[in-house]
């Protein structure tokens, strides 16, 4: 009589497969985040001239740093949803909401900017194969969105700008993106997770484990 051995791997210790497919709850939450941040985008647009004018007077091009507020939706949405396309989708929804409420830059250009900025963040998360959601990656995603914003703005709004202005603008956008869209979004996700609001997402489960 021969002893029998099982050739079936044990599932008791196996990790659940990581799914990159969107669920209904992902779409709903990403949409809610996009709409909420879109209202913030619109309000920031109302305050923009008062905020940017003194900064631009201090050093032309530096105004790109506070413009990074318009990059928050993509990074925030991606950090919560953790699925391909989340950064583009959330940033685009926010841009559409801002445009519908009323944007001084026009509807089409506002939506176009949202698409480009979301893509800038999305490419960073793609670079890490949608597996890294820590603070350094969040800040890199914010910086990527900032670089995309700078290129888009320099092409559309500052054609023929002096090289010094273009460099200052691009560096300010990247640094602002890293700090405002990256760092602040990461902190916001940590705060939301601590309340239990993200219990159906990996971000919320990781926060509970860390605590």
PyMOL commands that set and color helices and strands:
alter all, ss='L'
color gray80, all
select helices_A, chain A and resi 24-58+62-64+66-81+86-102+107-127+135-156+163-194+202-210
alter helices_A, ss='H'
color red, helices_A
deselect
rebuild
show_as cartoon
